[in-house]
Amino acid sequence: MATVCRPSVVLPQHTISQEQMISELDKLHPFHPKRDLAFKMIRNTQVDNRHLIMPIEELTIHTGLTHRSRIYEREGRRLSTEAAQQAIENAGLTNNDIDMVVVTSCTGFMMPSLTAHLINSLKLKSDTVQLPIAQLGCVAGASAINRAFNFCQANPKANVLIVALEFSSLCFQPDNVELHSFISGALFGDAVTSAVVRGDDLAKGLRLQNQTTYFMQDSEEYISYDVKDSGFHFTLDKAVMNSIQYVAPIMEMLNRREFNAPVADNDFVIFHTGGRKILDELVKHLELAPEKVNLSRESLSQLGNVASAVVFDVLQRQFDAPPTDGSKGMYAAFGPGFTAEIGVGVWQ
């Protein structure tokens, strides 16, 4: 099998409350025709605070894709090294024990990939396998866990380092007056998280049992980027909010196959915080007790949606309140495509 060890979470120093964000949007677009509706929707996100890689005063002045890309690379190198080193120590390993490094990020671009930087900065072995995941958006964190699980199944003594780096604020478009741009600007936060998957199962954590992937046909427009001279413009179709009803049966099927029980009977769940509506839909269609998703709601409130980094933040919160040995759980995340990555495991 394979075990996901305690993650590390590194947060940028700059913070903003939701009311501060509303104030900044009001300054940018004081005469917006849907101003009141936008602010009502923002307050309904249940996001109270977020961390930002730059002060909001700098983000509301677009300095160009070149400048923002330089910030992404500089801060990405620095914070990913810090998060990764802590994750390796959390797993009880040394840097020389890492056999594969996976990096997920959809909010910037580097070539060579950040995987190459980590091999250099952490002095990993020269035969370390690299797997950069760049275009799976929010689902990429769970995808990285599942790909690490696959790798460890083929190489039972292998150890996989995962780093999820998301600076969504660098995609903020201050001149975009579309409603969904306001909402995404107030929903997404910045974070770097990391975790090690140990193939030998000799560490505490989530011992993986099985996983699956789900892709919804003809749903590419649900979550996407328009790539323009000013960078990535995030677009979100409201249809995505109703997509959980289609993936819930897949989640139930995996859980029953592995545990012979519905997801509602699991002791814990690690769910991506796509937003309040997504969590509400998971509770509804999986018939969960509302408190089962409390850790995801805490993450959403305190950090916003930190995209691929979410699952590791929620998992770290589970480590802070660990279930008893043998407790059964599920993790899942959702992203562009519409794509879901799901897995089940047992706490040890």
C-alpha positions in Angstrom: 0.0 0.0 0.0 1.2 3.6 0.8 0.7 6.1 3.6 0.2 9.9 3.3 2.2 11.4 6.1 1.5 14.6 8.0 1.5 17.5 5.5 3.2 20.9 6.0 1.4 24.1 5.2 3.3 27.4 4.4 1.2 30.6 4.1 2.3 33.9 2.7 2.6 36.7 5.2 0.1 39.1 3.7 -3.6 38.6 4.7 -6.9 40.1 3.8 -10.4 39.8 5.3 -13.4 39.5 3.2 -14.7 42.9 4.2 -11.4 44.4 3.2 -11.7 42.7 -0.2 -15.2 44.0 -0.7 -13.8 47.5 0.1 -11.1 47.1 -2.5 -13.5 46.0 -5.2 -15.8 48.9 -4.3 -12.9 51.3 -4.9 -12.0 49.7 -8.2 -15.6 49.6 -9.5 -17.8 51.9 -7.5 -20.5 52.2 -10.2 -20.7 48.5 -11.1 -24.4 47.8 -12.1 -24.3 44.5 -10.1 -22.3 45.9 -7.2 -24.8 45.0 -4.4 -25.4 41.5 -5.8 -21.7 40.8 -6.1 -21.0 41.8 -2.5 -23.9 39.7 -1.3 -22.6 36.7 -3.1 -19.1 37.3 -1.8 -20.3 37.4 1.8 -22.2 34.1 1.2 -18.9 32.3 0.3 -18.2 31.9 4.0 -14.6 32.9 3.4 -13.5 35.2 6.2 -9.8 35.5 5.6 -7.1 34.7 3.0 -3.4 34.8 2.6 -1.9 36.7 -0.3 1.6 36.5 -1.9 1.6 40.4 -2.3 -0.3 43.2 -0.5 -3.7 43.8 -1.9 -2.7 47.4 -2.7 -0.1 46.0 -5.2 -2.5 43.3 -6.6 -5.1 45.9 -7.5 -2.6 47.5 -9.9 -1.8 45.1 -12.7 1.9 45.2 -13.3 1.9 42.8 -16.3 2.3 39.1 -16.8 6.1 39.3 -16.8 6.3 40.9 -13.4 3.8 38.6 -11.9 5.6 35.6 -13.4 8.8 36.7 -11.8 7.1 36.9 -8.4 5.5 33.4 -8.9 8.9 31.9 -9.7 10.8 33.7 -6.9 8.3 33.0 -4.1 7.5 29.6 -5.5 11.1 28.5 -5.3 11.4 29.9 -1.7 8.2 28.6 -0.2 8.1 25.2 -1.9 11.6 24.4 -0.6 10.5 25.3 2.9 7.3 23.3 2.7 9.0 20.3 1.1 11.8 20.1 3.7 9.2 20.2 6.5 7.1 17.5 4.9 10.2 15.2 4.6 10.9 15.6 8.2 7.3 15.0 9.1 7.5 11.7 7.3 10.6 10.7 9.4 12.8 10.5 6.2 15.9 12.2 4.8 16.1 14.0 1.5 18.0 11.0 0.1 15.0 8.8 0.7 12.8 10.6 -1.9 12.3 8.7 -5.2 9.7 10.8 -7.0 8.7 14.5 -6.7 5.3 15.7 -7.8 4.4 19.4 -8.1 0.9 20.7 -8.7 0.2 24.3 -9.7 -2.3 26.0 -12.0 -1.6 29.6 -11.1 1.8 30.2 -12.8 4.3 28.6 -15.2 7.9 27.6 -15.0 10.2 25.7 -17.3 12.1 23.8 -16.1 9.4 22.8 -13.7 9.5 23.5 -10.0 10.3 19.7 -9.7 13.8 20.4 -11.1 14.2 23.3 -8.6 13.3 21.0 -5.7 15.7 18.3 -6.8 18.5 21.0 -6.7 17.5 22.9 -3.6 16.9 19.8 -1.5 19.8 17.9 -3.1 17.6 14.9 -4.0 19.0 11.9 -5.9 19.8 12.4 -9.6 17.5 9.6 -10.6 14.5 11.2 -8.8 11.4 10.9 -11.0 9.7 14.2 -11.9 5.9 14.6 -12.4 4.7 18.2 -12.8 0.9 18.6 -12.9 0.1 22.0 -14.4 -3.5 22.0 -15.8 -5.7 20.1 -13.4 -6.6 23.0 -11.2 -8.2 22.3 -7.9 -8.3 18.5 -8.4 -4.6 18.2 -8.8 -3.8 17.7 -5.1 -5.9 14.6 -4.9 -4.6 13.5 -8.3 -1.0 13.8 -7.0 -1.9 11.5 -4.1 -3.4 9.0 -6.5 -0.4 9.1 -8.8 1.9 8.6 -5.8 -0.2 5.6 -4.8 0.2 4.1 -8.3 3.9 4.7 -8.2 4.2 3.1 -4.7 2.2 0.1 -5.9 4.7 -0.5 -8.6 7.6 0.4 -6.3 6.6 -0.7 -2.7 9.7 0.8 -1.0 9.5 4.1 -2.8 8.8 7.5 -1.2 7.0 10.3 -3.1 7.3 14.0 -2.3 4.3 16.1 -3.3 4.2 19.9 -3.3 1.1 21.9 -4.1 1.8 25.5 -4.9 -1.0 28.0 -5.7 -0.7 31.8 -5.9 -4.2 32.5 -7.1 -3.9 36.2 -6.3 -1.4 36.6 -9.1 -4.3 35.7 -11.5 -6.5 38.6 -10.1 -7.6 40.9 -12.9 -8.5 44.3 -11.4 -10.0 45.5 -14.7 -12.3 42.6 -15.2 -15.9 43.7 -14.4 -17.6 40.3 -14.9 -19.4 39.0 -11.9 -17.5 35.6 -11.8 -14.2 37.6 -11.7 -15.4 39.4 -8.5 -16.4 36.1 -6.9 -13.2 34.3 -7.8 -11.1 37.3 -6.6 -12.8 36.9 -3.2 -12.8 33.1 -3.0 -9.3 31.9 -3.9 -6.3 32.2 -1.6 -2.6 31.6 -1.7 -0.7 28.7 0.0 2.0 26.1 -0.4 1.5 22.7 1.0 3.5 19.5 0.9 3.3 15.9 2.0 5.2 12.6 1.6 3.6 9.4 0.6 5.7 6.5 2.1 5.4 3.2 0.3 6.5 1.1 3.3 3.5 2.1 5.5 5.9 2.6 8.5 4.6 6.1 9.4 1.5 7.4 11.0 -1.1 8.8 8.6 -3.7 7.9 6.0 -2.9 4.4 4.6 -4.3 4.4 1.1 -6.4 1.5 0.1 -7.8 2.3 -3.4 -8.5 5.2 -5.7 -10.5 6.2 -8.8 -10.9 9.0 -11.3 -14.1 10.4 -12.8 -14.4 12.7 -15.9 -17.7 14.2 -16.9 -18.1 14.2 -20.7 -18.7 17.6 -22.4 -18.0 19.7 -19.3 -14.8 21.4 -20.4 -16.3 24.9 -20.2 -17.3 24.5 -16.5 -14.0 25.6 -15.2 -11.4 27.2 -17.4 -8.8 29.9 -18.1 -9.0 32.5 -20.9 -5.3 33.1 -21.6 -4.7 36.8 -22.5 -1.9 39.3 -22.6 -2.6 40.2 -19.0 -2.4 36.5 -17.9 -4.9 33.9 -16.8 -8.6 35.0 -16.6 -10.5 32.4 -14.6 -14.0 31.5 -15.8 -16.6 29.4 -13.9 -19.9 28.1 -15.2 -22.6 27.9 -12.6 -23.3 24.4 -13.9 -20.3 23.1 -11.9 -22.2 23.7 -8.7 -24.6 21.0 -9.7 -22.0 18.5 -10.7 -21.6 16.7 -7.4 -24.9 14.8 -8.0 -23.1 13.0 -10.9 -19.9 12.2 -9.1 -21.5 11.1 -5.8 -22.5 7.7 -7.1 -18.9 7.1 -8.2 -17.7 8.0 -4.7 -20.3 5.7 -3.1 -19.3 2.8 -5.5 -15.6 3.1 -4.5 -16.4 3.3 -0.8 -18.7 0.2 -0.9 -16.2 -1.7 -2.9 -13.5 -1.1 -0.3 -15.5 -0.9 3.0 -18.8 -2.4 2.1 -20.5 0.7 3.5 -21.8 4.1 2.3 -19.5 7.2 2.6 -21.8 8.4 5.4 -20.6 5.6 7.6 -16.9 6.6 7.3 -15.2 8.0 10.3 -13.7 11.0 8.4 -13.6 12.7 5.0 -11.0 15.0 3.5 -12.8 17.1 0.9 -11.7 19.9 -1.4 -13.2 23.2 -0.4 -14.5 24.3 -3.9 -16.8 26.6 -2.0 -19.8 26.6 0.4 -22.1 25.2 -2.3 -19.8 22.3 -3.2 -19.6 21.3 0.4 -23.4 21.6 0.8 -23.9 19.4 -2.3 -21.5 16.7 -0.9 -23.4 16.7 2.4 -26.7 16.4 0.5 -25.9 13.7 -2.1 -23.7 11.6 0.2 -26.2 12.0 3.0 -23.4 13.0 5.4 -23.8 14.4 8.9 -23.0 18.1 8.4 -20.2 18.0 11.0 -18.3 15.5 8.8 -17.1 18.4 6.6 -16.3 20.7 9.5 -12.5 20.6 8.7 -13.1 21.5 5.1 -15.4 24.4 6.2 -12.7 25.6 8.6 -10.1 25.6 5.8 -12.4 27.5 3.5 -13.2 30.1 6.2 -9.6 30.7 7.2 -7.7 30.3 3.9 -10.3 30.5 1.1 -10.1 28.0 -1.7 -6.4 27.3 -2.1 -6.9 25.1 -5.1 -4.7 22.0 -5.3 -3.3 22.8 -1.9 -6.6 22.3 -0.1 -6.6 18.6 0.5 -3.3 18.8 2.3 -4.4 21.7 4.5 -7.6 19.7 5.4 -5.5 16.6 6.0 -3.1 18.5 8.3 -6.2 19.6 10.3 -7.2 15.9 10.6 -3.7 15.1 12.0 -4.3 17.7 14.7 -7.4 15.8 15.7 -6.4 12.2 14.7 -9.0 9.5 14.4 -8.4 6.2 16.2 -6.3 3.5 14.5 -8.3 1.7 11.9 -10.7 4.6 11.2 -12.0 4.6 7.6 -12.0 7.7 5.5 -12.3 9.2 2.0 -10.6 12.1 0.2 -11.8 13.8 -2.9 -11.2 16.9 -5.0 -12.8 18.4 -8.1 -11.5 20.5 -10.9 -11.5 21.4 -14.6 -12.8 18.9 -17.0 -15.1 18.4 -14.9 -12.7 16.0 -13.2 -12.9 14.2 -9.8 -10.1 12.3 -8.1 -11.1 10.2 -5.2 -9.5 7.8 -2.8 -10.2 5.8 0.4 -7.9 4.8 3.2 -7.5 3.7 6.8 -5.9 5.8 9.6 -2.9 4.3 11.3 
